[in-house]
Amino acid sequence: MGYMMLSAQCYSCGAVFMSNPSRVPSLRLPDETQVVFCRSCVEVANPTRIANGLSPIPTAGAYEAEEVS
């Protein structure tokens, strides 16, 4: 048994952070590049999304290690 985490740079603020690669909020750009977002940026964006009638971006388990076998 072990744990898997992704070290990445937030596309929005540039901060380096650790996340679960299976659950971290991400977006695929038109050039097929996939970018990820840190917890702080998602927490800032969610109230605006809700105010605009969109569902919040889920973060459950997105920033914790994933157990793998």
C-alpha positions in Angstrom: 0.0 0.0 0.0 1.1 3.5 -0.7 -0.2 7.0 -1.3 -0.3 9.1 -4.5 -0.2 12.9 -4.6 0.3 15.4 -7.4 2.5 18.4 -7.0 1.3 21.1 -9.4 1.2 24.8 -10.0 -2.2 26.6 -9.8 -3.2 27.9 -13.2 -4.9 30.9 -11.5 -2.5 32.1 -8.9 0.7 30.3 -9.6 1.0 28.7 -6.1 2.6 25.2 -5.9 0.3 22.8 -4.1 -0.3 19.1 -3.4 -3.5 17.3 -4.6 -5.1 14.1 -5.5 -4.6 13.7 -9.2 -8.0 11.9 -9.6 -10.0 14.6 -7.9 -8.3 18.0 -8.2 -10.4 20.6 -10.0 -9.0 21.0 -13.5 -9.8 22.4 -16.9 -8.7 21.4 -20.4 -7.7 24.4 -22.5 -8.4 24.6 -26.3 -4.8 23.5 -27.0 -5.5 20.3 -25.0 -3.3 21.4 -22.1 -4.9 20.4 -18.7 -4.5 22.9 -15.9 -5.3 22.5 -12.2 -6.5 24.9 -9.5 -5.5 25.2 -5.8 -8.0 25.0 -3.0 -7.8 28.8 -2.2 -8.7 29.8 -5.8 -11.6 27.3 -5.9 -12.9 28.7 -2.6 -12.7 32.2 -3.9 -14.5 31.2 -7.2 -17.3 29.1 -5.7 -19.4 32.0 -4.2 -19.3 33.8 -7.6 -20.3 30.6 -9.4 -23.2 30.1 -7.0 -24.3 33.8 -7.4 -24.3 33.2 -11.1 -26.5 30.1 -10.9 -23.7 27.6 -11.4 -23.0 24.7 -9.1 -19.9 25.1 -6.9 -16.7 23.3 -7.9 -16.5 20.2 -5.6 -13.3 19.8 -3.6 -14.1 16.7 -1.4 -10.9 14.7 -1.4 -9.2 16.8 -4.0 -6.3 17.9 -1.8 -5.7 14.8 0.3 -3.5 11.8 -0.7 -5.1 8.9 -2.5 -4.3 5.4 -1.2 -3.1 3.1 -3.9 -2.2 -0.6 -3.9 
